[in-house]
Amino acid sequence: MPVEGLRFLDPKVLAKIRSLELKAKYVVEGFMSGLHRSPYKGFSVEFAEYRQYMPGDEIRYIDWRVFGRSDKFFIKEFEEETNLRCYLTIDISESMGYKSKKSALTKLEYASYLAASLAYFMTQQRDGAGLVTLDNDIRDFMPASMKTGHLHSVLVTLERIKLGGASNMAPVLHNLAEMYVKRGLVCLISDLLDDVDGIVKALKHFRFRGHEVIIFHILDYDELEFPFTGLTKFEEMETKKELITLPDALRQSYLKQLNSFISKYKEECLTLDIDYVLLNTSKPLDFALMQYLAKRSGLM
């Protein structure tokens, strides 16, 4: 059953809003208003400011006003302890331009809305958001910052995103792992249609450098369901190779390979203690935001 209050996260609704900043605001505020009525339990929207008192903590840091309201001891952390650097990393390779009839958005548009929503959400929580776009090279690079006006700069960059070339992310991700000197949270938003082993090695590099990682794996409805019937021409978006065939003859084999592809990433992420979130571009964004909130509050 859909949760009342989360309907504004529908990609079809978002597609009708012109301003990316308004889209982000709509998603985040709709998400937060629906959070209290949602089936997700155990999350606190105050995670950026307080944590529960633990034996050994200094009593002088207890917030007694919160104790008076809740009858529980909470420690008020200092800003440098709570601020997070989050590196939003978006795959802009040509395959991200795909959009089926079932989806209101291309994969890249969906990724941009997600990144904008995360950046907006982080700013509300006084966290710093950085932005990187990449295909076989870094195309945009904005360091994480909490400065006034930085969110606007991120959103303007997202508004101007265009599809890049062929995907070869692994070497680029290794370079980013070296560039991110201060530890933070790396959010990779991609369809991951690339060299799986190469991507996994790059993810290991981020973890070796002490970063937390969330993978937002974005796929279109067609890619997940393969609903095609009748004689169909398929074109590989990056190599432009074409194949004319009967989809019914390929469906079982395709879905088997797709499941193997997804399972590989899930297993590797589990081993590396990386959060993996599979997203369908025809579905709302609330689950992705919940995964970020869970990761940020240390509940996963």
C-alpha positions in Angstrom: 0.0 0.0 0.0 1.4 3.5 -0.8 2.1 5.7 2.2 0.0 8.8 2.3 2.3 11.9 2.0 4.9 10.3 -0.2 2.9 10.6 -3.5 5.0 13.7 -4.5 8.0 11.4 -4.9 6.5 9.9 -8.0 8.8 10.5 -11.0 5.8 11.5 -13.1 5.0 14.3 -10.8 8.7 15.4 -10.6 8.9 15.5 -14.4 6.3 18.3 -14.5 8.3 20.6 -12.1 10.7 22.8 -14.0 13.1 23.9 -11.3 15.5 21.3 -10.0 15.6 23.1 -6.7 11.8 22.9 -6.4 12.0 19.2 -7.3 14.5 18.6 -4.6 12.5 20.5 -2.0 9.3 18.7 -3.0 11.0 15.3 -2.6 12.7 16.0 0.7 9.8 17.8 2.3 7.3 15.2 1.1 9.6 12.5 2.3 10.0 14.0 5.8 6.3 14.7 6.2 5.5 11.1 5.2 8.3 9.6 7.3 6.2 9.7 10.5 3.4 7.8 8.8 5.6 5.3 6.9 6.2 1.7 7.7 9.9 2.5 8.3 10.6 2.4 12.1 13.4 3.4 14.3 14.8 6.5 12.6 15.4 9.8 14.3 15.3 13.0 12.4 17.6 14.6 15.0 20.6 12.4 14.2 22.7 15.3 13.0 22.6 17.0 16.4 22.3 14.4 19.2 23.2 10.9 20.1 22.2 8.8 23.1 24.3 9.0 26.2 26.7 6.1 26.6 28.7 5.0 29.8 32.0 6.9 29.8 30.6 10.1 28.1 31.2 13.3 30.0 28.2 14.4 31.9 28.8 18.1 31.1 27.8 17.4 27.5 24.3 16.1 28.4 21.5 18.3 27.0 19.3 18.7 30.0 16.5 20.4 28.1 16.1 17.3 25.9 16.2 15.2 29.1 13.4 17.3 30.5 11.2 16.6 27.4 12.1 12.9 26.8 13.3 11.6 30.2 16.4 10.2 28.3 20.0 11.3 28.3 21.3 12.7 25.0 24.8 14.1 24.3 24.9 17.2 22.1 27.7 16.7 19.7 29.8 19.6 18.4 29.5 20.7 14.8 32.8 19.2 13.7 31.7 15.8 15.1 28.4 15.8 13.3 29.2 17.4 9.9 29.6 14.9 7.1 31.3 15.2 3.8 29.3 13.4 1.2 30.6 12.9 -2.3 27.7 12.6 -4.8 29.2 10.7 -7.8 27.0 10.4 -10.9 27.6 8.2 -13.9 26.8 10.3 -17.0 27.8 7.7 -19.7 25.5 7.2 -22.7 23.7 4.2 -21.3 22.2 6.5 -18.6 20.2 8.2 -21.3 17.8 5.3 -21.7 14.0 5.8 -21.0 11.2 3.4 -21.5 7.5 4.1 -22.0 6.9 3.0 -18.4 9.3 5.6 -17.0 8.8 9.4 -16.9 12.6 10.0 -16.7 15.8 8.9 -18.2 18.2 7.1 -15.8 20.4 10.3 -15.9 17.4 12.5 -15.0 16.4 10.2 -12.2 20.0 10.2 -10.9 20.1 14.0 -11.1 16.8 14.3 -9.1 18.2 11.8 -6.5 21.5 13.7 -6.2 19.6 17.1 -5.9 17.4 15.6 -3.2 20.3 14.2 -1.3 22.2 17.5 -1.5 19.2 19.4 -0.4 18.6 17.0 2.5 22.3 17.2 3.6 22.2 21.0 3.6 19.2 20.9 5.9 21.2 18.7 8.2 24.3 20.9 8.0 26.3 18.3 6.1 28.5 19.1 3.1 27.7 17.8 -0.3 30.2 17.6 -3.2 29.4 16.6 -6.7 31.3 14.6 -9.4 30.1 13.6 -12.8 32.0 11.0 -14.8 32.0 8.6 -17.7 35.5 7.7 -18.9 36.9 10.8 -17.2 35.9 13.4 -14.6 33.5 15.9 -16.2 32.5 18.0 -13.2 34.1 18.2 -9.8 32.8 20.2 -6.9 34.4 19.6 -3.5 32.1 19.0 -0.5 31.2 22.2 1.3 28.8 23.7 3.8 29.3 27.3 2.6 26.3 29.5 1.9 25.4 29.3 -1.7 27.1 25.9 -2.3 23.8 24.0 -2.7 22.7 26.5 -5.4 26.0 25.8 -7.3 25.5 22.1 -7.0 21.9 22.3 -8.3 23.0 24.6 -11.2 25.6 22.0 -12.2 23.0 19.2 -12.0 20.6 21.3 -14.2 23.3 21.5 -16.9 24.3 17.8 -16.9 24.5 16.3 -20.3 25.2 12.7 -21.4 28.8 11.9 -21.8 30.6 9.2 -23.8 31.3 5.5 -23.3 31.6 4.3 -19.7 35.0 3.3 -18.2 34.5 4.3 -14.6 37.0 2.1 -12.7 40.2 4.1 -13.4 38.3 7.4 -12.7 36.9 6.0 -9.4 40.4 5.0 -8.3 41.6 8.6 -9.0 38.7 9.9 -6.9 39.6 7.6 -4.0 43.0 9.3 -4.0 41.6 12.8 -4.4 39.1 12.5 -1.4 41.7 13.2 1.3 39.2 13.6 4.1 37.0 10.6 5.0 33.3 10.9 4.1 30.4 9.1 2.5 30.7 8.3 -1.2 27.3 7.9 -3.0 27.8 6.3 -6.4 24.7 6.8 -8.6 25.0 4.6 -11.7 23.5 1.9 -13.8 26.8 0.1 -13.3 26.8 -1.2 -16.9 30.6 -1.3 -16.9 33.4 -3.7 -16.0 32.1 -5.3 -12.8 35.4 -6.5 -11.5 37.0 -3.1 -12.2 34.2 -1.3 -10.3 34.5 -3.7 -7.4 38.2 -3.0 -7.1 37.6 0.7 -7.1 35.0 0.3 -4.4 37.6 -1.6 -2.3 39.9 1.4 -2.8 37.3 3.7 -1.3 36.8 1.4 1.7 40.6 1.1 2.1 40.8 4.9 2.3 38.2 4.8 5.1 35.2 6.1 3.2 31.6 4.8 3.8 29.9 3.9 0.5 26.4 3.7 -0.8 25.6 2.4 -4.3 22.4 3.6 -5.8 22.0 1.2 -8.7 19.6 2.8 -11.2 18.0 0.7 -13.9 15.0 1.3 -16.2 11.8 -0.8 -16.0 12.6 -2.3 -19.4 16.0 -3.4 -18.2 14.6 -5.0 -15.2 11.5 -6.6 -16.8 12.4 -7.1 -20.5 8.8 -6.6 -21.5 9.4 -6.6 -25.3 7.3 -8.7 -27.7 7.4 -9.2 -31.5 10.3 -8.6 -33.8 12.4 -5.9 -32.1 15.6 -3.9 -33.0 17.9 -3.3 -30.1 20.7 -0.7 -30.2 23.6 -0.7 -27.7 23.7 3.0 -26.6 27.4 3.3 -26.3 28.8 1.2 -29.2 25.7 1.7 -31.5 25.7 -2.0 -32.3 22.3 -3.2 -33.5 20.5 -6.5 -33.1 17.2 -7.5 -34.6 15.6 -10.5 -32.9 12.5 -12.0 -31.3 12.6 -11.0 -27.6 10.7 -14.1 -26.5 13.7 -16.2 -27.5 16.0 -14.1 -25.3 13.9 -13.3 -22.3 14.9 -16.2 -20.1 18.6 -16.0 -20.8 18.5 -12.2 -20.4 16.8 -12.3 -17.0 19.2 -15.0 -15.8 22.2 -12.9 -16.7 20.6 -9.7 -15.2 20.0 -11.5 -11.9 23.6 -12.8 -11.9 24.8 -9.2 -12.6 22.8 -7.8 -9.7 23.7 -10.6 -7.4 27.4 -10.1 -8.1 27.2 -6.5 -7.0 25.0 -7.3 -3.9 27.4 -10.0 -2.8 30.5 -7.8 -3.3 28.9 -4.9 -1.5 27.9 -7.1 1.4 31.5 -8.3 1.7 32.8 -4.8 1.7 30.2 -3.4 4.1 28.8 -1.2 1.4 25.1 -0.4 1.2 23.5 -1.4 -2.1 20.2 0.1 -3.3 18.6 -1.1 -6.5 16.3 1.6 -7.9 13.7 1.3 -10.7 13.2 4.6 -12.6 9.5 4.1 -12.7 9.3 4.0 -8.8 9.5 6.8 -6.2 12.7 8.1 -4.6 11.6 7.6 -0.9 13.5 4.3 -0.5 16.7 5.8 -1.7 16.4 8.7 0.8 15.6 6.2 3.6 18.7 4.3 2.8 20.8 7.5 3.1 19.1 8.5 6.3 19.7 5.0 7.8 23.4 5.1 6.8 23.9 8.6 8.1 22.3 7.8 11.5 24.4 4.7 11.9 21.4 2.4 12.0 22.6 0.1 9.2 
